Amino acid sequence: MATRILQRFGSVLNQAKNTAHSTGQIVVLNRGLSASNNRNREESWFKSLFVRKVDPRKDAHSHLLTKNEESNLYKIQFHNVKPECLDAYNQLCEETLPSIHNDKFYPCELVGTWNTWYGEQDQAVHLWRYRGGYPALTEVMSKLRQNKEFMKYRDERGKMLLSRRNQLLLEFSFWNEPIPRDGPNIYELRSYQLRPGTMIEWGNYWARAIRYRQHNSEAVGGFFSQIGHLYMVHHLWAYKDLEAREATRNAAWQHEGWDEVVYYTVPLIQHMESRIMIPMKTSPLQ
């Protein structure tokens, strides 16, 4: 479209130039092809072909995308375990983490805990939910520092790890809230590093797209980062096995509109990663 307009604009300039040479007249083209000389309205027509106008936002993106920032806060942990320590690490987590999850003294819940099957090897992933947002997180961290059993767990865990990192997340308003489910299932964590400034655009497309991915109850949760790697999105999916995953993902292309979502969201991504994960024995998501 822009090419056709530029060609037409060039044709007009050439005609004007030829007329000026043949008649001796001076042709004046007002900037922006407008008859108005009002400086407040002065906007280059040529520039408007290429500059996308964005509506000003007077609220944080997190307020526009999440259900309620003060209701649920999530923490995702990635632990890279020494290969020879993976079994001992899993046993340690299975002995300790459920006790925190089940104790009402701590305003938090263990959403799920997994080992990576395909993707980064010898890795554990833990997802926690804090009902009450940042105050709940602060309360839990403060109480855990007074918990001798947990501090002993941390010391033992530290001997088994190569590295660890975490992120604080909020959940998208249009996704399901993760709830316990029976197994056996495999889980896919798809992580997207978006271009800065594109989170609202991503949310707008996925608010419509999620309905294409609900038919087999595969959608578990959708989150975006607040602290840690920023402009990071995580989509969590559940499948019976790898064959069911392939069939479910292929079926999405049969729905009118899914191809459009993919077409417009792919340019928003800088980097993406997929993990296939197996739940630990004590994970609420099985």
N, C-alpha and C positions, 0 to 999 in steps of 0.2 A: 504493500500500500504506500509506504513512504517513498519507495523508488518511483512509483507512478506519479506521485505528487511532485517530487523533485524534478522529474522529466518535464512535467507540465509547467512548473515554475521556470525551468531553464528555457523552455520554448517561449514563454511570455517575455523573458528578458531579451532573448534574441530578436523577437519581433519589435520590442521597444527600441532596441539598439539600432535595428535597420531603419525604423521610422525616424529616429533622431538624425541619422546620417543623411537620409534622403530629403527631409524637409527642413533641416536646420533647427528643428524644435528641440527643446530640452524636456526630457521625460523625467518626472520626479516620481519615484516609487516610495511611498510612505512605508516606514519600517513596520513589518508585521502585516502589510497589506490592509491597514486600517485607515479610515478617514479621520479618526480622532487623534488629536495631538495632546490629549490629556496625559501627563506624565505618570499619573497614578495608575493608568490602565496600560501603560507601555509594557508590552510583553512580546518578545520576539516570536513571530509565527513559525519561523524556521526552527527555532530552539524547541518549540512546543511539540515538534514531531518526534523528538528523541528523549525528552525529559518526562519521566513518569511523575505525576503529581500524587502525593501521599497525603491523605487526610491527617491533620494534626491529632495526636493522641494526648489526652489530659489525664490518663490513668496508666498505672503500671501494667505491662503486658501480662504479668502473673494474675492480676485481678480480672483481666478480660478472658483468660483461658481456663482458669481453674474454678472449681465449684465454690470453694470458700477457703481462702488461704489460711484461716485460723483453725480450720477443722482437722485436716489431715496433712501431715508432713511425712515424707518418706526418706529413708536413708538406704542407699544401696552400697554394699561393700564388695570389693573385689580382692580376694586373697590369693596370691600366687604361692603355692605350697612347694616345699622341697619334695621332689618325687618320692624319695624313700620314706617320707613322713605322712603321705596322704591318708593312709588308713588310720594312723594314730590321730591325725588332725580331725578326721570325720568322727571318730569315736568321742573325742574331746568335745566337739560341738554338739553331738547328740546327747551328751550327758549334761551340758551346761545351758544351752540356749533355750530348750523347752521350759526350764524352771523359771526363767525370766519372763517368757511368754505367758505362762500360766499364773504368775504372781500378780494379783491386782494392785499390789503396792507400786508397781511400775506402770505408768500410763503408756505402754507400748505393746505392740504385737509383732510377732514374727510372721510375716506374710508368706515367705518361702525361703528355702535354703537348698542349694544345688551344687553339684559338681559339673564342670564343663566337660561334655563328651566330645563335641566337635567344635573347634575354635582354639582358643588359647588353652593349652593342656595343663593339667595339674593345678587347676584353678577352682576355687570355691566362690560362690556368689550368694550373698545374703541380702534379703530385702525386709526392712523393718518399717512399721507404720507407727506414727506418734499422733494419737488423737488429742487435739488441742494445739497443734502447731509447735512453734519454737519454744513456748513455755514448757510444754510436755517434754521436749527433747532435753532442755536444760535440767529439768527435774530428774529425768532418768539418769543422765550422766552424773549428776551430783550424788544420787543414791547409790549408783553402781560403784563409785569410788569408795564408798563405805562398806561394800559387800566383799568380805574376805575371800569367799569362794570365787567370785568373778575376777578379782585381782589375781588370784592364783591361776585361773583359767587364762588370763591375759599373759601372764609370765610364761606358762607352758606353751601357749600358742605362738608367742614370739620366737621361740626356739625352732619352730617348724616352718616359718615363713621366709620366703625370699623377698617379697615386697607386698605392699597393700595400699589401696587407695579407696576413697569413698566419695559419694556425692549426696547432696541434699536435693530432694525432688518434690515437685508438686504434681498432682494428677490432673489430666485434662478433664474438663467438665463433661465431655461427650463420651468418655470411655466408662466401662464398668468399673466399679470398685472391686479390687481383687478379694475373693472370698475363698475359703477352703474348698477343695474339690477332691473327689475320690480318684484313684488311679486304676491302673498304671497309665501315666502320660509321659511324654517327653515335652520339654518346654523350649521355645525359641525366644531368645532375647535379641531383638534387632535394635541396634544403636546407631543413631544418625547424628553426625556433627553438621549442624546447619550453618549457612552463611549468616553472620551477624545482621540483625534487623529483619529476619525472615520468619520469626516464630509465629507472628500473627497470621501470616499468609499460610504457613503450614497448618495451623489450627483451623483456619477457614476451610481448607480443602479436606482435611481429615474428619471434620465434623460431619461432612456429607459422605465421605468414603467409608466410615466405619460400618455403615449399614450393609455394605457389600461383604463384610467379613464377620457376620454374626450367625450365619446359618448353621454352623456346626459347633457353636459355643466355643469357638477357638480363641476369641478375644478375652484376655485375662486382665490387662491393665495398660494404660498409656500414661507416660510421665515426661516432664521436662525439668531440666536442672535449674537450681537456684544458687547453689554453691558447689564449687568444684569446676569441672570442665563446663563452661557456659555454652548456651545455645546447643545443648545436647538433648536429644529426644530418645526415650526408650519405649519400645512397644514389646509387650510380653504376650506370647501366644502359647496355647496348649494343643497338642495333637496326640492321637493314640500311638502313632509311630511315624517313621519318615515317609512311608508310602501315603499315609493319610495327609501328611503335610503337603506333599507334592500335589495330590488330588485336590485338596482344598484351595491351595494357591492358584492352581490352573483354573478352577471353577470360577474364581473371581473375575477372570477375563471374559466370561460369558455374560456378565452383567453390564448393561449399557451405562456408561459413565465412569467405570473403573479405569479404562484406558486414558480418559481425560485427566483423572486424578494423578496417575503415574506421570503423564506427560508434563504436567505443570509443577509437580513437586520434586522431580529429579533435579532440575536446575537449582533448587534451593539447598542441595546437599553438597558439602565439601568432602565428607568421608562417611563411610558406613561399614558396619560390622555385624556379623551374625554369629550367635553362639547357640549350639544345641546343648541342652542341659538335662541332667538326670536328677530328680529330687533325692535328697538324703532321706533316711528312714523316718525322721521326725518332722519333716516339712509339712506344714498345713496344706500346701499345694502338692498333691501327689499325682 
